[in-house]
Amino acid sequence: MTRSDKSWILVMSLLAAIIVSGSVITWLKYTPGHLIEIILPPDQVISQGEIYVGGEVNNPGYYPLEEQDTVNDIIQAAGGISPRADTRRLELYVPGVTGVEPPQKININQAEAWLLEALPGIGEIKAKAIIDYRQQYGPFRHTNELINVEGIGTATYEKIKPLVTVAE
């Protein structure tokens, strides 16, 4: 076996070891996120102004619900999200409703980064860019201004358009 053959075997062995150890480390760190649940109680509620918040929040239970409350307000009332929560997954259950209700929209003028990250195509970097943009230029006047945010193009905007608002 020549010296170049030995070097080649050594390099290939080293690359294989790096790939295997990287795969093992990635697999060990991966934990699927758990969902945050917000459940509007059925007709037999304890009182009309309550909502159940469960799943991966710090203090699951029933909380008072006011007309102006946002999803963020409701989650904060439940002690915020737990470290295991997958902030990209939020489910809203409305038992006993016969019609299809549109989902609550995220107010891009007030939403925190974790809530913006729940939008499709918006990760940590784009959520920070949205917050930076509104801090620099003031509140959004229309949702289509999101296209002006660095990293958000027409395709991303079209995905999130029905999920966002600039309501005050």
C-alpha positions in Angstrom: 0.0 0.0 0.0 1.5 3.3 -1.0 1.7 6.4 1.1 -1.1 8.2 -1.0 -3.4 5.2 -0.5 -2.9 5.4 3.3 -3.5 9.2 3.2 -6.7 8.6 1.2 -8.0 6.0 3.6 -7.2 8.3 6.6 -9.0 11.2 5.0 -12.1 9.1 4.1 -12.2 7.6 7.6 -12.0 11.1 9.2 -14.8 12.4 7.0 -17.0 9.3 7.8 -16.3 9.9 11.5 -17.3 13.6 11.2 -20.5 12.7 9.4 -21.5 10.0 11.8 -20.8 12.1 14.9 -22.6 15.1 13.4 -25.6 12.9 12.7 -25.7 11.5 16.2 -25.4 15.0 17.8 -28.2 16.3 15.6 -30.4 13.4 16.4 -29.8 13.7 20.1 -30.7 17.5 20.1 -33.8 17.0 18.0 -37.0 17.0 20.1 -40.3 17.6 18.3 -42.1 20.6 19.7 -45.3 20.3 21.6 -48.3 22.2 20.7 -50.0 25.1 22.5 -53.8 24.7 22.7 -56.4 27.4 23.2 -59.8 25.9 23.7 -63.1 27.9 23.8 -65.3 25.9 26.1 -68.5 24.4 24.9 -72.0 25.7 25.8 -71.8 24.3 29.4 -69.1 26.8 30.4 -68.6 27.9 34.0 -69.0 31.5 32.9 -69.2 33.2 29.5 -66.0 35.1 29.7 -63.6 32.3 30.1 -61.2 30.4 27.8 -59.2 27.2 28.5 -55.5 27.5 27.6 -53.6 24.1 27.7 -50.8 22.2 26.0 -47.3 23.6 26.4 -48.0 26.7 28.5 -46.6 27.1 32.0 -50.0 27.3 33.9 -52.8 25.5 31.9 -56.3 26.3 33.0 -59.3 28.6 32.5 -58.6 32.3 32.2 -60.9 35.4 31.8 -61.4 36.5 28.2 -62.0 40.1 27.3 -63.1 41.3 23.9 -59.8 43.1 23.2 -57.6 40.2 24.2 -55.1 38.9 21.6 -53.6 35.4 21.4 -50.5 36.7 23.0 -52.5 38.1 26.0 -54.2 34.8 26.4 -50.9 32.8 26.4 -49.3 35.3 28.8 -52.2 34.9 31.2 -51.4 31.2 31.2 -47.8 32.0 32.3 -46.3 32.1 28.8 -45.1 29.2 26.8 -43.0 26.4 28.2 -39.5 25.7 26.9 -40.7 22.5 25.2 -43.4 24.3 23.1 -43.2 24.5 19.4 -44.0 28.1 18.7 -44.7 27.3 15.1 -47.7 25.3 16.2 -50.7 26.9 17.8 -54.2 25.3 17.7 -57.4 27.0 18.5 -60.4 24.7 19.3 -63.9 26.0 19.2 -66.2 23.1 20.3 -69.8 23.1 19.2 -69.4 25.7 16.5 -71.3 24.6 13.4 -69.8 27.1 10.9 -66.2 27.5 10.0 -64.7 30.6 11.7 -61.6 32.3 10.3 -58.5 32.0 12.5 -57.6 34.9 14.7 -55.1 37.1 12.9 -51.7 38.1 14.2 -51.3 41.9 14.6 -47.9 42.5 13.1 -47.8 45.9 14.9 -47.9 44.3 18.3 -46.8 40.6 18.0 -43.7 39.4 19.7 -41.0 37.5 17.8 -42.2 34.0 18.9 -45.7 34.7 17.6 -44.4 36.0 14.3 -42.3 32.9 14.0 -45.5 30.8 14.0 -46.4 32.2 10.6 -45.5 30.0 7.6 -42.2 31.0 6.1 -41.3 33.4 9.0 -38.4 32.1 11.1 -36.4 33.8 13.8 -34.5 36.0 11.4 -37.5 37.3 9.5 -39.5 37.8 12.8 -36.6 40.0 14.0 -36.6 41.9 10.7 -40.3 42.6 11.1 -39.8 43.9 14.6 -36.8 46.0 13.5 -38.7 47.4 10.6 -41.6 48.6 12.7 -39.3 50.0 15.3 -37.4 52.0 12.6 -40.4 53.1 10.4 -43.3 53.0 12.9 -46.4 50.8 12.8 -47.4 49.1 9.6 -50.4 50.9 7.9 -51.2 47.9 5.7 -50.1 44.3 5.7 -48.7 44.6 2.2 -45.9 46.7 3.7 -44.4 43.4 4.9 -42.9 43.2 1.4 -40.6 46.1 2.4 -39.1 44.0 5.2 -35.8 42.5 4.3 -36.1 38.8 3.5 -39.9 38.9 2.9 -40.9 38.6 -0.7 -44.2 38.4 -2.5 -44.4 34.6 -2.2 -43.9 34.7 1.6 -46.4 37.6 1.9 -49.0 35.7 -0.1 -48.7 32.7 2.4 -49.2 34.9 5.5 -51.6 37.5 4.1 -54.8 35.8 5.4 -53.1 35.3 8.8 -52.0 38.9 9.6 -53.6 42.2 10.4 -52.6 45.7 11.4 -55.5 46.2 13.7 -55.0 48.4 16.7 
